[in-house]
Amino acid sequence: MNPQGETENTKERKLKDIKGENALLTGGSRGLGPYIGRALAREGVNVALAARTEKALTSVAEELTGLGVHAMAVACDITDGASRKSLLDQVKARFGQIDILINNAGIMTWILRNFGVYDFYRRQSEDNEKAFREEGVRQA
Ligand SMILES: NC(=O)c1ccc[n+]([C@@H]2O[C@H](COP(=O)([O-])OP(=O)(O)OC[C@H]3O[C@@H](n4cnc5c(N)ncnc54)[C@H](OP(=O)(O)O)[C@@H]3O)[C@@H](O)[C@H]2O)c1
């Protein structure tokens, strides 16, 4: 333990300084998304928010801008390849690069009847993660 009371383990668990980095946050319009967006903005991270409903996204983007970072809202259906490509093009045009991907947009199994565990994992891993990987963005 050092004089500040930190052990090696404490140091390892500290987040790195991400101030000034650029994040792409899918599902940023409601539910958990705005909370994640606010947490990123408070760390000084610029946030690109994506979801299908633009009006709600724009409202969250305005809130994040008020926290002193750059924020943008892009309407996108992440299950659609052309829509994902357009999203990435727009974010890179504005931010230059994407440092952090939080692929939060998703589905909850109990909402969808007749939707099995296999379908859930296929949607999550193939449609969402693989989709972004194929387009050159790694999930954080
Ligand atoms: N809430 C929980 O207790 C909980 C627990 C475990 C895991 N999770 C996971 O956490 C994530 C977020 O959950 P949540 O409760 O915040 O969900 P939510 O309230 O339903 O919000 C989902 C978000 O994703 C967006 N979205 C949905 N489908 C999309 C699509 N095809 N393309 C782009 N955006 C899309 C929605 O906006 P639009 O509809 O406008 O597109 C919305 O912004 C999900 O992956 C969920 O499985 C949540």
The ligand as an ORCA input file, in Angstrom:
! r2SCAN-3c Opt
* xyz 0 1
  N     -32.791     -2.058    -18.460
  C     -32.315     -3.177    -17.899
  O     -32.675     -3.551    -16.767
  C     -31.307     -4.029    -18.625
  C     -30.807     -5.177    -18.030
  C     -29.869     -5.960    -18.720
  C     -29.445     -5.581    -19.979
  N     -29.950     -4.459    -20.543
  C     -29.477     -4.114    -21.875
  O     -29.109     -2.729    -21.890
  C     -29.442     -2.171    -23.159
  C     -30.338     -0.948    -22.989
  O     -31.497     -1.329    -22.253
  P     -32.626     -0.260    -21.925
  O     -33.447     -0.823    -20.825
  O     -32.010      1.084    -21.761
  O     -33.480     -0.339    -23.283
  P     -34.602      0.695    -23.825
  O     -35.084      1.588    -22.752
  O     -35.568     -0.148    -24.579
  O     -33.775      1.592    -24.865
  C     -33.243      0.997    -26.003
  C     -32.484      2.039    -26.777
  O     -31.958      1.415    -27.957
  C     -32.498      2.084    -29.103
  N     -32.678      1.073    -30.141
  C     -33.441     -0.039    -30.075
  N     -33.377     -0.720    -31.231
  C     -32.546     -0.009    -32.033
  C     -32.095     -0.177    -33.356
  N     -32.479     -1.219    -34.109
  N     -31.248      0.730    -33.886
  C     -30.849      1.796    -33.133
  N     -31.240      2.015    -31.887
  C     -32.097      1.122    -31.336
  C     -33.775      2.769    -28.615
  O     -34.155      3.898    -29.367
  P     -35.139      3.794    -30.646
  O     -36.266      2.877    -30.267
  O     -35.547      5.198    -30.922
  O     -34.297      3.223    -31.760
  C     -33.325      3.209    -27.235
  O     -32.535      4.374    -27.313
  C     -30.085     -3.297    -23.981
  O     -29.089     -3.872    -24.797
  C     -30.550     -4.267    -22.939
  O     -30.610     -5.586    -23.462
  C     -30.864     -3.674    -19.901
*
